[in-house]
Amino acid sequence: MPTCLNCHATAAVGADVCPRCGPTLTVPGTTLKLPLLLENFILADRFNVFRLLGKGKTGIAYLAKDLRQQDRKVVVKLPARAISQSEELRSQLLSRVLPCLELHDDHIVRLLSVEGQESGGDLALVMEYMAGPSLGRLLKERSSGGSRGLPAPELVRRFLPGLAAALDRAHGRTIVHGDIKPANILLTGPADDRATKAKLADYGLAGLIGSRGDPVSGAKGPPSRTVPSGSAAELATRASQPSLSCLSETMPYASPEQVNGNPLTGATDIYSLGATVYHLLAGRPPFEGTGEELMRQIVSAPPREIEGCSPALNRVIRRALSKDPRDRHRTAVELSRALTDELPGEAVAAAGPAQRQAAGGDARTGPEVAPVCPPAAPATAAATAAWAEAAQPGPSTPVASQRSAPGRPGRVFLQLLVVLGIAIVVGVSPWLWRERYLELWLLRARASAGVDYLTLAELHEQKGVAFRDDARAIDWYRKAGQAGNDRAMMVLARRYLDGDRVTRDGAEGVRWYRLAAEGGNREAQKTLARMYDAGQTVAKDPTEATRWYRKLAEGQDVEAQVKLAEHLEEGRGCPRSETEAATWYGRAAEKGDPVAQWKLGSLHETGRGVPADELEAARWYRRAAEQGSGEAQYALGRCYESGSGVARDETEAAKWFRAAATRGSGPASLSLGRCLERGIGVAKDAVEADRWYAKAVELCRKAAAEGDGSAALRLGQCHETGSGVAKDEVEAVRWFRRSAEAGHGFGQTALGRCLLRGRGTAVDQVEAVKWFRRAADLGDRSGLFELGWCLATGTGTAKDLVEAVKCYRKAADRGLANAQYSLGVLHETGQGVARDEVEAVRWYRKAAEQRFAPAQNNLGFCFERGVGTSKDLPEALKWYRKAAELGLAVAQANLGLFYELGSSVAKDEAEAVKWYRRSADQGFARGQRLLGSCLASGRGAPKDPVEAARWWRKAADQDDALAQYLLASALGDGRGVTRDPGEAVIWYRKAADQGDRNAQNNLGVCYARGMGVPKNLTEALRWYRLAAERGNPVAQANAAYFYLSGQGVPRNDREAFHWFSRSANGGHPQGQHGLGICYEYGRGVARNRQLAIQWLQKGARQGDVASRQLLASWGVTW
């Protein structure tokens, strides 16, 4: 029975609403309504919700199992219903959480998905499940006298570096947490376990609930009004600001700007992180109290000193808790380093390389570059005044326009030596190294020797000198950038993006990159292209990425040429153009880029953007494979396996599959496993085959978990075939769907095929067509073919042969043999296109040359019968043989018939029997029938009526009409089987119902003689007539005798003469005898002894005894 996760009341089977709580919960003291789920409720067809974790003002949280990820535990958070049902609040929440889907960090609780955003219903945030406690819980346990666990300094030292690094990486994406507190820092396991990590939780959820617990909009609240500073009115105004989630456990860690309702920045998170560290070390938050008093302290009161901590450590924490965001540490990593350096006990340097790296350091720090020694300043006041007067530059003179006069650098150098000598004599005092004198000297040097602003910036950053000043250095870099120095622009861009010695500012960093890029700096152009392509720091913009890739590509940048080609191939940020993509791939490929060579080979193989050309495809695959491209090595292996563009060579195929598999290619690992399992090109080795299958599954599963649609497709194929995993069509469909939803064209086709045929899922032809259409829109040739088939047959969509031909043609132009074959069939039969047998032969040939056996067989048939081409039996034999050797049963039967009849080949009945048997063993009815006939007569094999009857029965069971006739004849005569006229009639009737004229005649004989059925002359005549009308001369003669004698029908001489004439002209001796009788006695025709003698002689020559006897009585020879 379903159970309420809140009150544990039971509900009726199938219910999704609690009978006691209803569909929502009301949060005490608020107007909030929270959505409520029942136990074992399935959310979004994927998540089985089974435990209530907690509820609060922002929403309610459940523990659930992800049914698509082997029941992995996840947390499902449902925001307050007022948020989901308010368009403004819903939009605000989505704008905050959707960017967080891209945060893949070891120290951030991952947001896995946002359900309900498209349906418009309640939103659900699905997050990574953390098994360990929160820091908030650890603090509560300590305050209540529980287990002490690790000392506070050790907790900070162990977990702060990773959290700080993660926070800075999120800031680099312009994502601010806004609600850092102990409760939002979760551990992956016990705190004292060295493997445990700390992770930041609830990214994107800050600021949605106001101070009264009511949902608020994302605006800055009502228009600001002037109130006395620190007054009750001011605090009331601040309390009404909606930008802060003022929950009881959040407020003690909130920054002054949050309380004041100002926009949040990275500095806000640094404050809250500092407040959290304060609580860990002091055992209490930096400020305590309730309501207005607490807010007043946060805004204006200094934090209390932490007893037992060194003054230096207290200074670090005070800086982090500065009221002015500009006074705080510039990055979280900077705060982390400062704290861990001052913590008592083990220093962070003693930690392992991983911890040092997490703290922002480098585990392999090299020697520092020795600082550049600046020139000595003047030793006297007079000299200083003189230098100051001479060193004033023209304020409006551009740096780039400064030119040194001839000989001036030498004079400056002499002045430097003089001043240095004076300094040595007088004694260099510390004040002489002040920045003012350095800059005066450098300005004069710039005016005389071409030193620019960049030199000033770099000298201000030198380590170990008294005048080092990072802020001044940035000012000089900015001046250099404004003067057009692209090197300075690049420095500024990196500094602002990394938060290195400046406040992190992604927009400012991008602005400097853009200035450098527009000035022609290729590194900046490449960086911008990558940023816009991946959506890093800037909103993802494929159009802008393509623009910069094109600039670089036109400048002969090979990497950009490949990227531009990929965008053109996929239609990302530009109109899709496989032709132009092939051009750019070609340029990069000619320069030796292996990725471009592999991609170009793929285009040639599939005929996208270039004519399909197997030889050219194999050539480019080889060039890339020889450079170590795993994808190309796998593709080249496929070429050798199928003989596409190269001579078929299974050993060479296995060699390239192994090379690619060794490089970590999942598809190649699958193919290598198959080769080892079946002994294709290598010795059979089931153990090694299983090892490669397992490796393939491991590789594909890992890549698929990261959103790789191609890997998800391969994983589905593994489950579909049972390669490396247990065969499981349901699981295969799940992975195919993952691949399809990731936008992989062939994954969409594979999913459509399962839906079409009901493999691993319920049959849904309409849904199948939808996926085929999506795959076709992506240019997937298999999707185009399947869509064409559905349109041609009216499966899952309206029948439309014209559209089907268009789909087949597109797939055929891309080199898909199945589509080329289908297009040939449509042209041969005139379906959807004008009948054109020549065009049919052209398409059959294209598919046949790709070793597509059905096309090879049809091409053989065209040459055998002269359809669309001149009749050519040797050519027909060639194509039948090719298809037969590929295992096509119908071609094997056709090839056997050529040997049996000796058509364009030496007659060889034994060879015929060999091919008939191969065809028969595959269950092909015609092959079984022909084999039975050979065994029945002893042609090409020992005579064996029993075995013959057995093969005829197999073919007869498949409704082969001629086999049914032959089996009935055997049953009627008792050849190879027990004589059974009754069963013979059954098989005669089955064959007769299919229109077999011989069976129809024999069935008439059975009724005429009462064999196996009661005698019935009327029924006998009916079957004789049916066979006669189909041209059976024996039946025509039998029907004529019935009309002549009046058996089963009134006597009718004219009808008798008509059927005797047709039988006689068909060469049947009994018909010729009957026609002679008609002429002799004038039955249905005027008497004519001469014509009577002519027809009786014809019958006699064929052995008709009655004709011979009559002629002998007349004295006429035959």
C-alpha positions, 0 to 999 in steps of 0.5 A: 500500500502507498504510504505518506512520507510525512504522516505515514498514513496509508493510501489506496492502491494507485493513489498519489495524494495522502488522504490526511495531508492532501497534496501539499504541506503547510510550513508552520508560521508561513504561507508556504505550501510544499508539494508532498509525495507518497512512498514509492512514487515514481517521479519523471518516469525515473526516480523512485521516491521512498524516504522523506529527508526533511522540509523547510521554508525553501522546500521539501527533500526526499531520498530516491533511487535513480531507476536508470542508474542501477538504483543509485541514491539521489536527493530530490528537492521540491521547491515550495509550490508557490515558487513552481506556480509563479512564472516570475519565481519559477523563471528566477529559480531556473535561471539560477539552477540551470547554470549549476548543471555545468558545475562538475567539481569534486567539492560541489554537490552535483545537480544532476537534473531539473525535472518539470521545467518543460512540462510547466508542473512542479519543479524537482531538483535532483542532486547527488546524495551525500552519505556523510553528515554536514558540518552543521550537524557536527557543530550541533553534536559538539555543542550538545556534548556529543562526540568531539571527533577531529579538532576544529583546526584539523577540520579546517586544514583538511576540508577548507582548501578543496572547498575554497578551490571549488568556490573559486572555480564556480566564481570563474563561471560567474556563479555565486553560492550566496548561502554558505553555512555549516549546514550546506557543507556536506561530507562524503563520509565520516569526518575522521576518514582520510578519504572523506571530502567536503562538498558545497551543497544547494548551489542556486537556491539562495534568495528565494524565501524572504525573512517571513518565510514567504516566497519573494521575487528576484527584484531588489524590492520596493524603491529605496527610501532614505532612513536614519543610519542604524535606526529601527526604520533602517533595519525594518527596511533591510529586513524587508529586502527580498534578496536574502534567504533569512532563515534562522540558520542562514542569517549568522553567516550572511554578509553585510551586503546581503542584509542591505539587499545589495547584489551578491558577488564572489566577496559575499561567499568569501565572507560566509566562508570566513564566518563558517570557519569562525564558527568551527574555531570559536564554537559559535558564529561571529555574531549572535542574536535574533532579528534586528539586533543580529542584523545590526551587528552584521552591518556595523559591529566588529567580530569578537576575537577568537580565544586561543587563536593567535593574533595573526589568525584573528587578523586573517578572519577579521579581514574575511569578515570585513564590512566592505567587500573590497577589503576582503581576500580577493579569492577563496583560495587566498583566504584558505592559504592565509588561514592554513598558514596561521593554524596551530599544529601541522602546517598545510605544507606538510600535507600531501601534494593533493592537498597543496594543489587543492589549496591553490599551490603547485606540488612541484614548485620550481625555483623563483625567478630572481627579482630584477634590481631597479636602478639606484635613485638620485642620492641628493635632494637636488638630484631628485628635483632635477630628475623629477623635473626632467622626467615629466612625460607629456600627458597626451603623448601615446606610448607607442609614439615615443621614439628615442633619439640617436645615442640617447640609450647610451647617455641614459646608461652613463647616467645610471652608472653615475647615479649608481656610483653616487649611491654606493658612495653615499649609502643607499637608504631604504627611502631611496627605493620608494616607488616615486623615484623608481617611476621617475627614473623609468619614465625618463628611461621610457622617454629616452630608451623606449621602455613602455608601460608593460615594463613598469607593470612587470617591475612592480610585480617582481618578488623580493623588492621594496617597491612591489605593488600588485595594484600599481602593476595592474594600473600599468598593465591597464595603461599598456592595454589601453595603448594597444599592447596585446600582451598586456591585454592578455595578462589583464584578461587572465588576471580578471578571469582567475582572480589573480591579484585582482577581484575576479571579474569574468566580464572584465576578463572577457572584455580584455580578451576581446580587445586583444582578439580584435587587435589580431592576437591569435591566442585571444581569438582561440581563447574566445572561441573556446569560451563561447563554444563551451559556455565557460565564463560567458553564455554559450554562443555557437555563433560567436564561437564559429565566428572566431574559429573562422577568423583563425581558420582563415589564418591557417590555424589547423586546430581552428580549421577542424573546429570550424569544420565540426561546426559546419558539419553539425550546423552549430552556430552556422547554417549546416554545410557538409560540403564546406565542412569537407573543404576545411577538413581537407585543408587541415588533413593535408597539413597532417591533422589526424582528427581532420584526416579521420573526419574526412575519411568518414565523409568520403565513406558516407558520401556527406559533402563529398562523393561517396568514395571507399578508396578515398575514405580508406586512404584518409583513415590510414593516414590518421591511423598511422599517426595513432588516431584510435577512431581512424584505426577502428574505421580502418579495421572496419574497412579491412573487415568488410573489404571497403576501399581495400582488399578484404583482410580479416587479419589486418582488420583484427590488427587495427581493432587491437591498435584502437582498442589499446588506445581506449576505443570502446567500439574497437574493444567490442570488435576485437572481442568479437574477432577473438570470440569467433576467430576472425583474423586471430586465433579463437580465445574466449577468455581474451574476448571476454576481457575486451568485451568487459573493457568495452563496456567499462569504457562505454559506461564511463563515457556515457555517464559523462553524456557521450551519446556515441558511448551510450549507443555502444553500451546499448549495443552491448546489452542488445547482443550480450557482448561483455554484459548479460543480454538485456533488451530492456537495458539496451533500450534505456541506453539507446534512449540516453544516446538519442536524447543526447542528440546522437543520430544513430542512437535515435535510429537504434531507439526507433528500431526497438520501438518499431519492432517491440524489442525491449519496449512496447511497440510504438510505431508512431514514436518510432517514426518520430525518432527516425525523423529526428535522426534523418534531420541530423543527416543520419543515413540509417535514420533516413532509410528507416523513415523511407521504409515507414513512408513506403509501407505506411508504418506509423505514418501516412503512406507516401511513396514520393517522400519515401523515395526522397528519403531513400535517395538521401541515404543512398547518396550518403552511401548506405547500401540498403537504401541504394538497393531499396531505391533500385527496387522502387525504380524496377517496379515503378513505385513512387517513381517512373519505372526505369529498369536502367536506373534500377540496375545502376542503384543495384550495382552501387549497393552490390559493389559495397558487398550488399548481398540482396543487391548482388542477387538482384543484379544477377537476376537483371543480367540473367533476364536482360532487365535494364541491361543486356542479357549476360549469363556469365555476369549473372553467374558472377553476381549470384556467386558473390551473393551466395558466398556472402551467405544469401540463401536465395542467391545460393539457390540461383547459383545451384540452378546455374550449375544444374542447368549448365548455364554459362558454366560447366554442368555440375549437378554435385555442385548444384546439390552443394549450393542447394543444401547451403540454401536449404540449411538456412531454411530457404524454401526454394533451396529445400524444394530443389534439393528434394528434387535432386535427391528424388531423382538421384541428380548430383547425389544418391537417390533418396526418396525419403530424404527428398520427401522430408525436404519437400515437407519443410518447403511445403510447410513454408507455403512453397506451392510447388513443394506442396504439389511435389509432396502431394504427388509423393503421398499419392504414389507412396514415394519416400512416404507412406501412401496417403491419398487423403493427405495428398488431397490436402497438399494438392488443395493448398498448392491449388489455392495458391494457383499452382496449375499442376496441383489444380489438375491433380486435384481434379483427377482426385475428384474425378476418380474419388482418390482421397475424396468422394468422387465428384465430377462437377468439382473435378471439372471445376479444378480442370477448368482452373488449371486449363485457364492457367495454361496447363495442357493436361488439364485442358485435355481433361476438361475437353474430354468432360465436355465431349462426354458430358461428364459433370456438365452437359455435353458441349462439342464446341467447348470440347473442341476449344480445349482440345485445340489449346491442349494440342497446340500446347504440345500435349499428346492426349490433346492432339488425339482428342483434336484429331477425333473432333476433326474425324467425327465433326465434333464441334468442327466440320469433319476433315479427315486430313486434319484428323490424320495430322493431329493423330500423327503428332500424338502418335509421335509423342507416344499416344497409344490410342492415336497409333491404334486409330491410324493403324486401323486406317492404314496410315503410318505415323 
